């Protein structure tokens, strides 16, 4: 487990401050088919290697971050605010 | 039936029996600070921050982008509320009863805090005036540096007892004492 995460707002923090909220998937369109929504809610790839996850900085700025990390080597490649990638503020 | 309600601090029981004389390393509990949380509306973050910085009687604590804690030990909550109400694009909520303000100071304060938080508090990384939300003794708290050897911690009221006891435990080897500020 990657133990130090550099939050874009708070700086380098230990993983205990965060709560992992699962794979960062793109949300389907509200009118998408039931199969798409079922896949979005329940089905996960469980990849080995590099992937993106939502991390909630519960002990700090309380922002949702998208952490790109490798679950084999524990490398963290990038940490960005979820708004920056998903455009949630719009 | 008449009922007299008076303010009783949540740490009153925890502080009973502590020695009256403060040691160099001292934790002082501010009895009734005015604490507000302020959120900036989308797009007015910069304006709100400038507005908050122009108020003299408050101390500003960073929480998150567009979110601050406003702390005042000199003005009352209603005064602060009026001042914050004048800032356009900001929403402020009185948190005075929900937060406890602890001030820890002394020559060994960084060694004590090193056992409580996982953030680098060296003056180069966390200068005077810096503040941030972080886990302090397993509780999400706001830590601010107010002097070279002085830090202020804002913790949720219901966690204040546990944070206080853990900090006293961590400060025991440095003879940390505690008392109310007044």
Interface residues (C-beta under 8 A of the other chain):
Chain A: X9 X10 X11 X12 X13 X14 X16 X17 X58 X59 X60 X61 X62 X63 X81 X89
Chain B: X42 X63 X64 X65 X67 X118 X119 X120 X132 X133 X134 X135 X140
